[in-house]
């Protein structure tokens, strides 16, 4: 299941594999996961690598460790105060420690705890409203990737997002002045140098780490040489980007037939008789409606990792302070 040629840390591949299994329902809330040793043997990797993946998922509150019983998918909780509260070192636990320290300091200034709660609520609302006024450009090589990244970021923070492709920058369809006018420009590590060259040495440029849908990568890596694959997407850039992924994992012999910007009936015609269909996430519903039960459908996408998402939010909150100066 692990793709050594992908250039992605193996523990992150293990982490993404587990998250994908949870998202797809293979692991349900409350299910017990394999032991570190079992998963290490399954993937042919070291136990320490699996342990690193499990530790991150424990800290993020996705998994929970039960003394003497093993590691489980955390049960769904509607109350944030109980979700993750028993996980040593969890983000919630650390946040509570920060709040407790702040309460002590504010009380020492002569405020009551109730006044602290009121002041905090007002300040949080001010930050939220100020953040909504910010404009953030998200730049990547395909429209599909950019849309996915914006959808992820929008779940974390509400700002004015601008979708920009690298081709639009290179051709001048989007001017450097447009990016310079944004409060923050977010791009990926693969395109940092290209965007930095256009934007200049700007502190507003922020690079995020991204990971591909590893289940899709693994399925592509297992395709026999010479396989014919139809790629359903919004843009040709997505097809080209997929070709680069195949080259990176040593699958240059796979033939890609583009099916770009088509409606459902046209998609059905494009994929007729094809055993394997790769689709951009945005086109997945159309493809599944058009495909037969015997056709293998591989949904491919990149997503920003959780750490980078949190860094972007922190940066935007900091930007609201700069705006007041």
BAMIPA-590153 format. One line per 5 residues: number of its first residue (from 1); their letters; for each residue x, y, z of N, C-alpha, C, CB. Coordinates in pm, whole numbers. Each point is the difference from the previous one (the first is absolute). Glycine has a CB too. Layout:
BAMIPA-590153
NUM> a> X:Y:Z:X:Y:Z:X:Y:Z:X:Y:Z ~ ...
END
This chain:
BAMIPA-590153
1> xxxxx> 81:-121:0:-81:121:0:84:126:0:-175:-125:119 ~ 305:114:-84:85:116:10:75:20:-131:22:-33:249 ~ -22:157:-299:68:32:-127:129:73:32:-221:12:-126 ~ 334:-82:117:128:58:38:39:114:-93:69:-221:94 ~ -107:215:-220:43:99:-98:-79:130:7:67:-187:-144
6> xxxxx> -166:192:229:-87:118:3:71:121:58:-195:-151:22 ~ 299:131:59:70:112:58:-68:57:122:85:51:-223 ~ -185:-119:274:-75:43:118:42:-85:118:-195:75:-142 ~ 220:-14:261:39:-78:117:-95:-117:20:97:205:105 ~ -40:-322:-75:-80:-121:8:-104:8:112:194:-129:-90
11> xxxxx> -158:192:203:-96:7:110:-123:80:-41:187:-18:165 ~ -168:120:-252:-114:77:-49:-86:-84:-93:133:212:22 ~ -71:-301:-98:-77:-90:-85:-85:-94:85:179:14:-177 ~ -121:-63:286:-76:-87:90:-116:78:62:208:-135:50 ~ -180:258:-7:-103:84:59:-114:24:-99:174:110:145
16> xxxxx> -137:-74:-268:-102:26:-103:-80:-126:-30:145:179:-98 ~ -79:-294:99:-69:-128:-24:-107:-24:107:208:-93:-108 ~ -174:117:233:-95:-21:110:-117:97:-10:187:-81:147 ~ -155:208:-175:-106:101:-13:-95:-34:-114:157:174:91 ~ -101:-223:-200:-84:-36:-114:-91:-118:35:177:83:-157
21> xxxxx> -124:-178:233:-81:-114:42:-116:45:91:203:-148:-18 ~ -178:250:97:-106:51:89:-104:75:-83:163:19:192 ~ -115:64:-286:-92:78:-84:-92:-89:-82:170:182:-11 ~ -115:-291:-41:-77:-88:-88:-85:-101:76:177:27:-169 ~ -163:-29:304:-83:-90:79:59:-137:24:-189:122:-87
26> xxxxx> 312:-144:39:65:-130:26:21:-16:151:115:5:-228 ~ -70:106:292:3:7:146:-111:93:45:251:-45:7 ~ -334:-1:82:-107:84:55:39:50:138:-172:-128:-133 ~ 99:227:182:27:54:132:-13:-110:106:-81:228:-75 ~ 185:-242:156:3:-103:103:71:-127:-41:-209:93:81
31> xxxxx> 243:-106:-211:69:-121:-47:145:-4:50:-148:-4:-204 ~ 196:-117:230:138:-18:39:89:-11:-124:-73:-115:213 ~ 186:184:-212:94:-5:-110:101:-111:20:-30:246:-36 ~ 98:-287:-71:108:-99:16:108:54:94:-47:-92:-232 ~ 121:4:294:110:44:84:110:59:-88:-55:-176:173
36> xxxxx> 146:249:-110:112:58:-75:80:-110:-68:11:192:162 ~ 9:-302:-94:76:-110:-57:-72:-60:-121:97:-49:227 ~ -228:30:-215:-76:-58:-111:5:90:-124:-151:-113:166 ~ 134:244:-145:0:92:-113:140:10:-61:-189:128:104 ~ 290:-133:-21:138:4:-50:29:-121:-88:71:128:205
41> xxxxx> -117:-244:-162:21:-122:-79:-80:5:-129:39:-129:211 ~ -159:184:-205:-84:10:-120:65:87:-107:-203:-31:143 ~ 263:144:-100:59:94:-94:148:-28:-28:-163:169:80 ~ 224:-255:2:142:-27:-18:86:118:41:-58:-154:-184 ~ 20:222:292:73:117:48:30:-19:148:-112:150:-172
46> xxxxx> 186:-56:230:36:-14:141:-118:34:90:238:56:-56 ~ -236:-115:175:-106:27:98:5:145:45:9:-239:76 ~ 110:298:-69:14:140:41:-72:94:-96:220:-56:105 ~ -220:21:-233:-69:83:-100:-150:-3:23:183:-46:-167 ~ -237:-71:193:-143:-11:29:-32:74:130:-10:-223:-119
51> xxxxx> 98:211:217:-21:67:128:-8:151:-18:122:-187:116 ~ -39:243:-204:-2:145:-25:-134:43:-58:249:-3:-36 ~ -303:-79:-55:-131:31:-59:-110:-7:105:79:-89:-222 ~ -77:-15:304:-100:-15:105:6:116:100:13:-250:-27 ~ 109:291:62:14:109:97:-63:129:-51:210:-107:84
56> xxxxx> -188:138:-212:-60:122:-56:-152:-8:4:200:30:-148 ~ -254:-146:114:-146:-16:-2:-57:3:142:19:-134:-212 ~ 58:89:308:-42:10:140:-3:145:45:96:-227:47 ~ 8:301:-82:9:141:38:-111:83:-66:248:-26:29 ~ -286:-12:-150:-104:73:-72:-140:-43:42:157:23:-191
61> xxxxx> -166:-123:279:-131:-41:48:-75:-93:-92:-7:211:117 ~ 73:-263:-219:-64:-93:-93:-8:-139:63:84:133:-197 ~ 22:-172:267:5:-131:66:6:19:151:116:-100:-201 ~ -141:-8:272:17:1:145:64:-132:43:-201:153:29 ~ 290:-143:68:68:-118:54:-69:-41:129:221:68:-104
66> xxxxx> -258:-195:113:-64:-53:120:97:-96:69:-231:23:-103 ~ 261:8:226:100:-74:75:-24:-151:-5:26:198:149 ~ 73:-270:-202:-7:-145:-3:-93:-58:-106:51:9:237 ~ -116:79:-316:-97:-50:-99:41:31:-144:-177:29:171 ~ 252:80:-191:43:32:-134:-39:141:-43:-17:-240:-53
71> xxxxx> 20:262:-78:-29:131:-59:-132:-7:-76:247:53:-17 ~ -333:46:39:-135:-1:-57:-28:131:-72:-77:-156:181 ~ -16:149:-277:-50:123:-62:-86:70:103:6:-99:-235 ~ 23:224:259:-73:74:103:-147:8:-36:205:134:53 ~ -289:-160:46:-144:8:-22:-40:145:-24:-38:-203:144
76> xxxxx> -64:222:-227:-49:135:-30:-50:65:128:-62:-69:-234 ~ 99:198:247:-45:76:116:-62:130:-48:180:-103:148 ~ -290:141:-89:-61:128:-36:54:112:87:-206:-120:-73 ~ 266:83:186:52:99:93:151:9:-15:-190:-45:160 ~ 238:160:-205:143:19:-20:77:-18:129:-49:155:-187
81> xxxxx> -11:-124:299:70:-8:127:31:-144:40:-112:211:68 ~ 35:-307:-120:29:-140:33:81:-67:-109:-210:-10:132 ~ 200:58:-256:75:-60:-110:147:34:14:-202:13:-150 ~ 284:-112:176:143:21:7:49:41:135:-9:60:-233 ~ -80:-42:331:43:50:130:86:-100:74:-206:135:9
86> xxxxx> 191:-264:-38:77:-100:74:125:-42:-74:-211:-79:102 ~ 246:148:-208:119:-36:-76:115:89:46:-139:-74:-199 ~ 239:14:262:113:77:51:67:74:-114:34:-165:187 ~ -14:296:-169:68:79:-101:-89:42:-114:204:-116:62 ~ -336:91:-55:-89:38:-110:-6:151:-14:-134:-208:37
91> xxxxx> 89:252:-154:-10:145:-24:-96:64:99:50:-36:-242 ~ -160:-33:274:-96:56:94:64:17:138:-189:-105:-129 ~ 264:2:170:65:8:131:97:117:6:-25:-248:24 ~ 102:265:-131:95:111:-3:-72:134:-1:162:-145:-121 ~ -274:152:48:-77:124:-5:-55:35:139:-60:-47:-240
96> xxxxx> 13:-55:311:-53:23:135:107:52:94:-168:-180:-38 ~ 290:129:23:110:49:83:29:147:-27:96:-231:3 ~ -101:269:-131:23:140:-36:-110:88:59:115:-71:-213 ~ -239:24:203:-113:76:54:11:14:151:-145:-80:-188 ~ 180:-30:254:15:5:146:106:102:41:-68:-242:14
101> xxxxx> 180:244:-86:106:96:32:-47:144:-24:173:-172:-61 ~ -252:190:-46:-50:134:-30:-99:46:108:31:-45:-246 ~ -114:-47:294:-95:35:106:74:51:124:-163:-173:-87 ~ 269:102:124:78:40:117:56:141:-17:59:-241:42 ~ -4:268:-161:60:130:-25:-105:111:-1:181:-112:-131
106> xxxxx> -297:85:72:-105:102:-7:-59:28:138:-52:-72:-235 ~ 34:-34:315:-50:19:137:99:84:82:-123:-221:-14 ~ 252:201:-9:101:78:69:-9:148:-36:147:-201:4 ~ -202:230:-122:-19:139:-42:-124:63:63:114:-55:-214 ~ -194:-27:284:-117:53:70:-133:-33:-64:145:178:74
111> xxxxx> -145:-259:-181:-126:-39:-64:-52:-129:65:72:109:-218 ~ -203:-130:206:-59:-126:46:5:-102:-114:-151:124:163 ~ 125:-250:-127:-3:-104:-103:-114:25:-99:99:-165:164 ~ -215:212:-114:-112:32:-89:38:111:-97:-162:-70:179 ~ 232:171:-129:44:110:-86:99:-51:-106:-33:164:190
116> xxxxx> 121:-256:-148:94:-60:-95:-76:-71:-113:170:-30:184 ~ -275:-46:-147:-79:-71:-101:-66:97:-97:-41:-185:164 ~ -11:296:-111:-65:100:-85:100:67:-93:-169:40:179 ~ 283:0:-124:103:65:-80:51:-93:-110:66:139:200 ~ -45:-266:-164:49:-98:-97:-99:-20:-113:127:-113:182
121> xxxxx> -256:105:-148:-103:-17:-102:-4:117:-96:-132:-135:160 ~ 141:255:-106:-2:120:-85:122:4:-91:-128:124:178 ~ 245:-155:-118:123:4:-79:-1:-105:-111:121:83:202 ~ -173:-202:-172:-7:-106:-101:-90:41:-115:40:-171:178 ~ -151:237:-146:-91:47:-105:66:107:-86:-195:-53:147
126> xxxxx> 270:141:-83:71:104:-75:101:-63:-97:-28:160:195 ~ 99:-262:-148:96:-69:-85:-69:-67:-119:147:-36:200 ~ -261:-27:-171:-74:-69:-106:-44:98:-107:-78:-171:165 ~ 22:285:-124:-47:100:-95:115:61:-78:-194:49:150 ~ 306:-25:-82:116:58:-68:57:-97:-102:50:137:204
131> xxxxx> -50:-265:-172:53:-102:-90:-84:-9:-127:89:-127:196 ~ -219:145:-183:-89:-8:-117:33:105:-106:-177:-89:150 ~ 244:196:-109:34:108:-93:128:-29:-79:-111:160:156 ~ 183:-263:-117:126:-31:-66:-23:-68:-135:109:-22:224 ~ -11:40:-314:-8:-64:-132:121:-92:-16:-127:199:-99
136> xxxxx> 100:-324:64:105:-101:-10:-3:-63:-139:-15:-47:249 ~ 128:52:-318:14:-66:-130:60:-139:22:28:223:-119 ~ -89:-323:57:52:-137:7:46:-39:-140:-156:-63:194 ~ 284:29:-205:62:-23:-131:50:-144:-11:66:242:-13 ~ -103:-309:-96:56:-132:-29:-12:-26:-149:-61:-86:231
141> xxxxx> 107:-31:-275:10:-26:-143:-132:-37:-67:231:-72:42 ~ -331:31:36:-128:-37:-60:-116:64:75:100:-216:-77 ~ -205:243:2:-122:53:61:-56:-96:103:-50:125:-210 ~ 58:-255:179:-54:-101:91:71:2:134:-59:-141:-197 ~ 192:150:196:74:4:126:-34:125:79:186:-131:-106
146> xxxxx> -189:244:37:-29:128:67:-137:-4:67:144:121:-167 ~ -243:-172:97:-135:-7:57:-3:-89:123:-96:37:-228 ~ 169:-147:224:6:-90:116:64:71:119:16:-199:-154 ~ 94:270:130:70:70:107:-88:108:62:219:-47:-114 ~ -290:121:30:-88:107:50:-113:-60:85:54:144:-202
151> xxxxx> -108:-257:157:-107:-66:77:51:-41:138:-104:-84:-214 ~ 228:34:219:58:-36:130:18:122:89:116:-192:-109 ~ -58:298:52:27:120:78:-130:65:48:211:35:-131 ~ -313:-41:48:-128:63:35:-65:-69:120:-31:66:-240 ~ 63:-191:263:-51:-69:118:66:51:127:-44:-202:-140
156> xxxxx> 162:262:125:76:48:115:-19:149:26:165:-177:-46 ~ -183:255:-62:-6:146:15:-79:59:-116:223:2:122 ~ -297:104:-93:-81:68:-102:71:127:-44:-213:-96:97 ~ 271:93:-217:61:117:-60:-43:7:-146:200:-11:159 ~ -154:113:-229:-28:11:-143:110:-73:-77:-119:223:32
161> xxxxx> 85:-338:-87:99:-81:-72:0:35:-149:-29:-184:169 ~ 149:184:-225:18:22:-144:71:-123:-57:12:254:28 ~ -76:-322:-123:58:-118:-64:86:42:-118:-196:-141:73 ~ 324:104:-70:94:38:-105:81:-123:-42:14:239:90 ~ -4:-263:-221:85:-110:-46:135:56:-42:-202:-131:-77
166> xxxxx> 301:43:79:135:40:-38:3:46:-145:96:-162:166 ~ -175:97:-251:-4:39:-141:-51:143:-16:-38:-240:-64 ~ -60:278:144:-52:137:-7:106:102:37:-227:-86:55 ~ 314:51:38:109:89:38:106:6:-110:-42:-51:241 ~ 76:-64:-294:105:-9:-101:-38:74:-130:68:-219:99
171> xxxxx> -195:211:-135:-45:63:-125:-39:146:17:-79:-223:-73 ~ 74:269:197:-37:139:26:-150:21:12:203:66:-121 ~ -282:-176:115:-144:14:17:-32:54:139:-38:-189:-161 ~ 121:153:258:-7:59:133:130:75:23:-154:-185:89 ~ 146:313:-59:118:85:14:64:-16:139:-101:162:-164
176> xxxxx> 233:-145:171:66:-3:131:-59:100:98:208:-73:-115 ~ -257:186:62:-60:101:87:-122:-52:74:85:175:-156 ~ -154:-269:91:-117:-60:65:42:-77:124:-116:-15:-221 ~ 222:-66:208:48:-74:115:53:94:108:56:-192:-150 ~ 14:298:106:59:95:95:-108:70:82:192:33:-156
181> xxxxx> -313:-24:100:-109:68:70:-69:-91:101:-32:143:-201 ~ 62:-271:197:-61:-94:94:74:4:135:-72:-148:-193 ~ 0:116:297:60:-1:134:92:-121:18:-201:120:89 ~ 171:-229:-162:82:-120:10:-11:-77:-132:-34:-12:253 ~ 146:-45:-296:2:-84:-120:46:-139:44:48:198:-156
186> xxxxx> -133:-296:138:29:-138:43:31:-85:-123:-150:25:204 ~ 263:-94:-199:33:-92:-108:67:-123:59:25:189:-164 ~ 4:-286:80:59:-126:47:151:1:-21:-214:-122:-51 ~ 281:27:115:146:-6:-8:48:-15:-144:5:-99:229 ~ -79:23:-310:42:-23:-139:3:129:-82:-96:-229:17
191> xxxxx> 15:326:21:-14:121:-82:48:126:71:-191:-109:-112 ~ 254:91:227:45:117:77:96:88:-80:-29:-134:210 ~ 129:73:-272:100:78:-72:-61:78:-116:172:-169:64 ~ -263:104:-137:-63:66:-115:-84:119:45:-2:-218:-123 ~ -75:199:229:-85:109:49:86:110:62:-187:-164:42
196> xxxxx> 293:125:29:89:99:63:68:85:-106:37:-154:193 ~ -2:93:-305:64:76:-108:-94:105:-57:142:-198:-54 ~ -269:164:45:-99:94:-54:-37:105:103:-88:-180:-149 ~ 69:137:272:-45:91:105:113:83:57:-180:-161:54 ~ 302:111:-66:112:68:63:21:-52:141:-42:204:-140
201> xxxxx> 140:-151:206:33:-45:136:-101:59:98:245:-17:-58 ~ -364:-42:61:-108:54:81:-24:-86:124:-105:96:-206 ~ 86:-31:317:-31:-72:124:-142:-54:-1:163:145:124 ~ -241:-103:-222:-140:-45:-8:-13:-137:-65:-69:237:-13 ~ 178:-289:-43:-5:-131:-63:20:-108:105:88:96:-216
206> xxxxx> -180:-190:222:6:-108:98:-10:-135:-71:-103:149:177 ~ 194:-238:-142:3:-133:-61:-61:-104:95:206:64:-131 ~ -292:-148:76:-64:-103:81:43:-138:-49:-196:152:44 ~ 193:-248:47:29:-139:-35:-129:-68:-44:193:-8:164 ~ -184:-70:-269:-117:-72:-50:32:-147:-18:-81:208:-115
211> xxxxx> -22:-290:119:16:-143:-23:-104:-46:-102:90:-34:235 ~ -52:-59:-322:-97:-53:-95:-91:-102:67:161:39:-187 ~ -269:-71:121:-85:-110:44:80:-128:-21:-218:124:-58 ~ 276:-173:166:95:-110:-12:-63:-130:-46:131:108:178 ~ -257:-129:-143:-68:-120:-49:-5:2:-153:-138:-13:212
216> xxxxx> 115:131:-269:-3:13:-146:139:-23:-59:-192:162:18 ~ 294:-107:47:137:-18:-49:38:-148:1:61:228:86 ~ -97:-296:21:33:-142:11:-71:-81:-109:33:27:248 ~ -159:4:-273:-73:-70:-106:64:26:-137:-212:18:135 ~ 255:107:-158:67:32:-127:132:-75:-11:-109:227:-1
221> xxxxx> 182:-237:113:129:-68:-2:-14:-148:-31:85:166:165 ~ -202:-221:-137:-23:-143:-22:-52:-31:-141:-46:-22:243 ~ 14:125:-321:-52:-26:-135:110:-61:-86:-163:190:22 ~ 129:-288:-103:100:-62:-88:51:100:-104:-111:-223:33 ~ 236:208:-72:56:84:-106:-84:-15:-126:233:-21:98
226> xxxxx> -255:132:-166:-79:-2:-123:-149:16:21:174:-142:-93 ~ -216:160:218:-143:17:29:-51:129:-65:26:-126:218 ~ -149:119:-266:-67:118:-55:-96:55:105:20:-89:-238 ~ -2:217:270:-79:63:106:-65:127:-55:153:-95:178 ~ -282:111:-153:-69:124:-35:4:92:122:-152:-119:-166
231> xxxxx> 188:245:144:8:98:108:-110:103:-19:251:-35:23 ~ -344:38:71:-112:95:-6:32:117:93:-168:-185:-53 ~ 172:304:-4:39:118:78:-62:126:-59:215:-112:64 ~ -199:221:8:-47:130:-50:100:59:-99:-124:39:215 ~ 253:-65:-193:104:65:-79:105:-99:-47:-39:210:129
236> xxxxx> 110:-171:-235:111:-81:-50:118:4:97:-74:43:-236 ~ 84:64:313:109:11:98:-4:-115:100:-3:249:-27 ~ -118:-291:63:-14:-112:92:56:-127:-62:-203:106:102 ~ 174:-128:-230:49:-119:-69:152:4:-5:-211:-13:-138 ~ 268:130:109:145:13:-6:64:-25:137:-25:164:-187
241> xxxxx> -39:-112:292:51:-19:135:-3:-148:38:-78:231:64 ~ -27:-301:-105:-9:-143:28:111:-75:-72:-249:21:29 ~ 280:21:-150:109:-62:-75:133:15:73:-123:46:-212 ~ 143:69:276:125:20:76:7:-91:121:5:237:-77 ~ -121:-259:141:-4:-93:113:36:-141:-45:-176:143:112
246> xxxxx> 119:-185:-224:28:-134:-52:148:-16:-32:-232:-13:-92 ~ 291:117:37:143:-4:-30:82:-12:128:-40:136:-206 ~ -2:-65:310:73:-2:127:-2:-137:64:-58:239:31 ~ -53:-312:-48:-8:-133:62:36:-112:-98:-177:90:154 ~ 236:-50:-268:50:-100:-94:-106:-67:-84:180:-36:158
251> xxxxx> -288:108:-189:-108:-56:-82:-17:79:-129:-116:-78:208 ~ 229:105:-277:-5:77:-125:-73:-74:-112:213:109:66 ~ -219:-241:-56:-60:-78:-107:-152:1:-3:198:-140:12 ~ -261:207:85:-146:4:3:-50:111:-93:-2:-88:239 ~ -91:54:-325:-55:95:-97:-120:74:59:79:-146:-189
256> xxxxx> -75:279:185:-108:82:54:-81:62:-114:137:49:206 ~ -266:-73:-205:-90:60:-98:-84:106:69:-6:-215:-136 ~ 22:342:100:-74:108:69:-148:0:-35:209:135:1 ~ -290:-107:99:-143:27:-20:-27:127:82:-67:-251:-37 ~ 83:365:-28:7:127:72:-125:85:-24:250:-7:-18
261> xxxxx> -306:55:129:-111:96:-7:-125:-55:-64:169:174:-11 ~ -200:-300:33:-115:-63:-64:-119:-11:95:157:-127:-146 ~ -276:120:87:-122:-27:76:-15:-151:18:-110:211:-91 ~ 12:-250:171:-13:-140:37:-14:-93:-120:-105:75:211 ~ 23:-38:-308:-20:-85:-117:129:-14:-79:-239:70:-10
266> xxxxx> 314:40:-1:127:-4:-72:104:-82:77:-51:223:-101 ~ 47:-213:235:90:-80:82:-27:-147:-20:13:185:168 ~ -141:-221:-174:-36:-140:-21:60:-52:-131:-215:35:130 ~ 210:48:-233:57:-40:-129:152:-11:8:-192:112:-116 ~ 254:-19:191:147:1:13:51:-125:68:-6:248:10
271> xxxxx> -64:-292:93:51:-110:82:-52:-136:-43:17:160:188 ~ -104:-161:-288:-59:-127:-45:110:-95:-46:-211:120:-70 ~ 212:-239:127:96:-102:-39:134:10:70:-112:-3:-214 ~ 128:102:301:127:16:72:-9:-65:138:47:216:-124 ~ 54:-293:160:-4:-70:128:31:90:118:67:-206:-120
276> xxxxx> 20:306:100:45:86:109:-27:146:-35:177:-168:65 ~ -240:238:28:-29:143:-19:59:75:119:-214:-49:-132 ~ 298:147:104:50:90:104:-78:130:-11:233:-105:-3 ~ -281:152:116:-81:121:-2:49:102:102:-195:-135:-77 ~ 184:261:39:20:106:98:-116:-7:100:123:149:-169
281> xxxxx> -96:-110:292:-101:-13:104:-129:72:-38:182:-19:171 ~ -169:137:-233:-117:80:-35:-89:-69:-103:133:204:50 ~ -76:-299:-127:-75:-69:-104:-44:-139:44:127:129:-170 ~ -98:-165:294:-21:-138:45:-147:-41:-6:199:25:147 ~ -290:63:-107:-143:-35:0:-48:-31:-142:-35:145:203
286> xxxxx> 74:-61:-298:-40:-20:-139:55:-133:-53:-6:250:-35 ~ 131:-278:67:64:-123:-47:-70:-122:56:218:120:-19 ~ -248:-119:148:-63:-117:62:-140:-24:-56:133:41:209 ~ -202:66:-245:-133:-16:-60:9:-54:-142:-83:187:142 ~ 195:-154:-209:14:-41:-140:66:-137:-15:15:239:-60
291> xxxxx> 61:-282:160:78:-123:-11:-83:-125:25:200:129:71 ~ -150:-240:-120:-63:-129:28:60:-58:128:-42:-41:-247 ~ -20:-62:300:46:-61:124:135:-69:-15:-237:-30:65 ~ 275:-5:-186:125:-72:-22:119:93:-18:-132:-183:-103 ~ 108:310:85:109:94:-22:61:45:133:-110:77:-213
296> xxxxx> 242:-75:219:69:48:120:12:152:-8:129:-219:23 ~ -175:287:81:6:146:4:100:41:107:-241:21:-80 ~ 338:59:40:103:49:93:-11:151:10:155:-193:-58 ~ -195:240:174:-11:145:23:135:51:49:-248:-18:54 ~ 304:113:-128:134:51:36:-9:147:39:108:-166:-157
301> xxxxx> -40:201:265:5:139:44:118:19:94:-250:22:-24 ~ 286:103:46:95:38:104:-78:73:108:195:16:-165 ~ -142:-19:288:-60:79:105:109:57:91:-209:-141:-9 ~ 180:255:69:94:64:92:0:-78:130:-36:227:-106 ~ 156:-253:162:2:-75:124:-46:87:118:186:-141:-91
306> xxxxx> -223:74:199:-63:68:113:90:107:61:-129:-208:45 ~ 258:177:-34:93:97:57:6:128:-80:131:-187:90 ~ -128:175:-221:4:119:-87:-129:79:8:157:-119:-152 ~ -270:49:161:-128:69:14:-1:88:125:-115:-189:-119 ~ 164:135:228:3:76:124:96:118:-9:-56:-209:126
311> xxxxx> 168:192:-197:95:109:-18:-60:114:-81:187:-165:14 ~ -266:130:-116:-65:104:-81:-98:80:86:24:-142:-207 ~ -103:72:288:-96:69:86:73:92:98:-159:-194:-21 ~ 266:145:81:78:82:94:55:123:-69:59:-205:130 ~ -12:186:-252:56:113:-76:-108:104:-29:170:-154:-103
316> xxxxx> -289:110:70:-109:93:-32:-43:76:124:-76:-152:-184 ~ 70:85:298:-32:69:125:104:107:30:-113:-207:87 ~ 241:173:-114:108:97:21:-13:118:-95:149:-186:77 ~ -199:162:-198:-18:106:-99:-102:104:48:59:-163:-182 ~ -156:120:259:-100:96:50:65:97:97:-183:-170:-30
321> xxxxx> 284:126:104:73:89:90:82:102:-79:10:-182:172 ~ 52:135:-282:78:93:-84:-87:109:-59:157:-186:-53 ~ -281:148:17:-90:97:-64:-33:114:93:-95:-182:-137 ~ 102:156:269:-33:105:97:117:96:27:-161:-159:103 ~ 282:117:-140:118:81:30:13:118:-94:113:-203:86
END
